[in-house]
């Protein structure tokens, strides 16, 4: 699902996970926040993680703020597939969980209690 302020892309040739991504984005970041969601594999996430964070391993989620009203989220489906059971979530639920986490980073939060409180608001609303 796409809108003027939201796009979903993939660097992979496989079925993409389902989720209420547009509705979650509009609820948490606002309807006019311009967000690009990209589903990728481990090689792409590792490359981005190394380039931008100086960490040489795949990341399940990467968020990049472009401006106050624009950002990008990359979700590594390969890494998420390996991790979802550890978090006691089915795969698609875990993807939504990661998406919410990425949006919290775009909203200016770092890991900690305040970030978790923000994430919980979205998870409750969307039953994630």
Phi, psi and omega in degrees: 000131181230160173216183179301330185248015182209133175222149175240128179229166178216142172263005184247157176251070177208168180297133180272149179294150177268151177180164179271052188299314180298314180296319178295317179300311181298320180294315188268318183259341181106153183295331184261004174286126183270109186237134173248123176253125181238126173267131183220179176256182184297323181298316180294316182293323178294319179298314178295317181297320180291316182294314189262337183240357181060033178240122188264064175203158178293145177245137180294328180215138174228134179240136179231120175278126178265318177203184179297338184237017182210138178203172178228142174233131174247126176244122180274106183291329179295311181293318179298322179298324179284337189259336194302324181291326178299331180264010178054047179226149172286167189302309183293324176296320180295323177297316177296320176303314179294320180300316178299317179299316179297320178296323178298320176297317179297333179276006173098007182267142171256163181306136179152185185299315182297321178295316179298322177297318178295315180298320182298324178301315181288318180299319179296314182299320184256008177054053180259000000 
